[in-house]
């Protein structure tokens, strides 16, 4: 398959100069002048070396997608800066380092399910998180009396250490739903 830059999603694996690269982050920037093309700033990680590569692409720049095997897995535990996942079908285990999980670390809680382990050429490249997750708030400013749903936001720290913006009426100890693509508060869980 030959996806265009505008069709790439986080977790896609593409060939760049003969090496497999995982799409880690995508930002689209629409230029202010008319007729100018939207630019996609894409962060790739080299699947073999972990090296980051930042590219600016036009919407119709073409990429060669590599064969990717997705295995459904559960997060088991962390040992130092190594993280172990278990395949939910055959119970085999995959271990990834902190560098390979950089953007996903703030979502990992023991026993987390709905994760996909991404494998190319029998090599584990990373994981794909579920689109939404429910996590507990460890710490946030006290709820403001009379704060409305349409009101302002405040910073909340989740049990994983991740910080997310939440409405002012949310309190410490509540479990909230988060969109993992962009780290956005969705609702109370």
Phi, psi and omega per residue, in radians:
X1 nan 2.514 -3.123
X2 -2.090 1.458 3.140
X3 -1.292 2.648 3.028
X4 -1.498 2.849 3.116
X5 -0.962 -0.657 -3.100
X6 -1.221 -0.254 -3.111
X7 -1.763 -0.125 -3.105
X8 -1.192 2.570 3.092
X9 -2.261 2.791 3.079
X10 -0.994 2.350 3.121
X11 1.706 -0.292 3.057
X12 -1.088 2.596 3.089
X13 -2.073 2.175 -3.104
X14 -2.205 2.807 3.113
X15 -1.601 2.152 3.023
X16 -2.213 2.043 -3.100
X17 0.873 0.714 3.059
X18 1.427 0.059 3.135
X19 -2.057 2.563 3.119
X20 -1.378 2.252 3.105
X21 -2.151 2.380 3.113
X22 -1.693 2.346 3.077
X23 -1.316 2.089 -3.100
X24 -1.792 -0.680 -3.063
X25 -2.621 2.458 3.109
X26 -2.309 2.245 3.015
X27 -2.180 2.321 3.062
X28 -1.846 2.390 -3.141
X29 -2.134 2.067 3.094
X30 -1.598 2.114 -3.134
X31 -1.196 2.706 -3.078
X32 -1.362 -0.482 -3.095
X33 -1.355 2.518 -3.127
X34 -1.201 2.530 3.077
X35 1.438 -0.208 3.119
X36 -1.381 2.622 -3.073
X37 -1.464 2.618 3.014
X38 -1.164 2.374 3.126
X39 -1.828 2.364 3.095
X40 -1.871 2.017 3.051
X41 -1.594 2.018 -3.035
X42 -2.089 2.266 3.025
X43 -1.737 2.156 3.082
X44 -1.927 2.646 2.950
X45 -2.065 2.267 3.074
X46 -1.140 2.141 -3.048
X47 -1.160 -0.377 -3.101
X48 -1.663 -0.657 -3.055
X49 -1.861 -0.286 -3.092
X50 1.409 -0.051 -3.108
X51 -1.128 2.419 3.136
X52 -1.460 2.587 3.074
X53 -2.432 2.105 3.101
X54 -1.822 2.206 -3.123
X55 -2.214 2.501 2.971
X56 -1.835 2.148 -3.048
X57 -2.189 2.663 2.983
X58 -1.494 2.783 -3.057
X59 -0.938 -0.657 -3.054
X60 -1.726 0.208 3.000
X61 -1.083 2.355 -3.061
X62 -1.704 2.552 3.072
X63 -2.235 2.709 3.043
X64 -1.777 2.045 -3.128
X65 -1.454 2.429 3.140
X66 -1.644 2.733 3.113
X67 -1.155 2.125 -3.066
X68 -2.101 2.270 3.059
X69 -1.776 2.269 3.102
X70 -1.940 2.156 3.113
X71 -2.015 2.240 3.136
X72 -1.245 2.341 -3.038
X73 -2.491 2.952 3.116
X74 -2.174 2.483 3.083
X75 -1.373 2.158 -3.115
X76 -1.601 -1.083 -3.070
X77 -2.856 2.906 3.067
X78 -1.961 2.374 3.064
X79 -2.278 1.814 -3.034
X80 1.113 -2.200 3.096
X81 -1.813 0.406 3.054
X82 -1.919 2.446 -3.070
X83 -2.147 2.272 -3.066
X84 -1.944 2.320 3.134
X85 -2.109 2.652 3.132
X86 -2.119 2.303 3.070
X87 -1.150 2.206 -3.055
X88 -1.387 -0.158 3.094
X89 -1.621 -0.909 -3.059
X90 -1.930 0.089 3.073
X91 1.123 0.201 3.077
X92 -1.237 2.698 -3.063
X93 -1.943 2.546 3.116
X94 -2.176 2.341 3.119
X95 -2.073 2.305 3.134
X96 -2.199 2.617 3.118
X97 -1.514 2.884 -3.111
X98 -0.986 -0.700 -3.096
X99 -1.095 -0.618 -3.121
X100 -1.314 -0.279 -3.060
X101 -1.995 0.213 -3.036
X102 -0.610 -1.007 -3.037
X103 -1.382 -0.249 -3.080
X104 -1.724 -0.201 -3.026
X105 -0.959 -0.699 -3.065
X106 -1.198 -0.065 -3.121
X107 -1.924 -0.146 -2.996
X108 -1.457 2.041 2.992
X109 -2.133 2.553 -3.108
X110 -0.903 2.326 3.092
X111 1.493 0.013 -3.110
X112 -1.023 2.250 3.140
X113 -1.924 3.047 3.101
X114 1.462 0.184 3.121
X115 -1.540 2.576 2.983
X116 -2.004 2.311 3.019
X117 -1.569 2.320 -3.072
X118 -1.775 2.181 -3.053
X119 -2.228 2.262 3.028
X120 -2.228 2.279 -3.119
X121 0.872 0.811 3.112
X122 1.067 0.301 3.109
X123 -1.990 2.255 3.134
X124 -1.345 2.142 -3.069
X125 -1.711 -0.549 -3.055
X126 2.950 -2.863 -3.138
X127 -2.259 2.802 3.014
X128 -2.078 2.200 -3.120
X129 -1.448 2.771 2.973
X130 -1.071 2.727 -3.138
X131 -1.088 -0.651 3.123
X132 -2.274 2.571 3.122
X133 -2.389 2.652 3.034
X134 -1.915 2.165 -3.135
X135 -2.347 2.651 -3.119
X136 -1.522 2.527 3.084
X137 -1.490 2.154 3.138
X138 -1.483 -0.623 -3.054
X139 -2.751 2.316 3.019
X140 -2.768 2.836 3.122
X141 -1.073 2.648 3.141
X142 -0.983 2.598 3.108
X143 -1.119 2.453 3.120
X144 -1.548 2.324 3.098
X145 -1.113 2.369 3.109
X146 1.364 0.079 3.101
X147 -1.193 2.397 -3.105
X148 -1.866 2.851 -3.124
X149 -1.029 -0.544 -3.092
X150 -1.521 0.038 -3.042
X151 -1.282 -2.867 -3.089
X152 -1.354 2.989 3.141
X153 -1.959 2.917 3.059
X154 -2.451 2.895 -3.137
X155 -1.499 2.368 3.062
X156 -2.176 2.432 3.073
X157 -1.759 2.213 -3.117
X158 -1.504 2.952 -3.137
X159 -1.029 -0.385 -3.133
X160 -1.521 -0.126 -3.101
X161 1.700 -0.170 3.128
X162 -1.211 2.460 3.067
X163 -1.822 2.435 -3.113
X164 -2.514 2.605 3.089
X165 -1.471 2.269 -3.136
X166 -2.258 2.765 3.063
X167 -1.091 2.690 -3.061
X168 -1.088 -0.371 -3.084
X169 -1.423 -0.123 -3.129
X170 -1.355 2.472 -3.079
X171 -2.087 2.799 3.064
X172 -0.982 2.414 3.123
X173 1.655 -0.283 3.121
X174 -1.316 2.670 3.073
X175 -1.799 2.243 -3.105
X176 -2.126 2.725 3.082
X177 -1.645 2.335 -3.116
X178 -2.199 2.448 2.986
X179 -1.481 2.069 -3.049
X180 -1.281 -0.281 3.095
X181 -1.587 1.583 -3.122
X182 1.867 -0.038 3.014
X183 0.972 0.907 -3.057
X184 -1.938 2.398 3.035
X185 -1.137 2.359 3.098
X186 -1.941 -0.892 -3.099
X187 -2.974 3.067 2.943
X188 -1.224 2.581 -3.116
X189 -1.408 nan nan
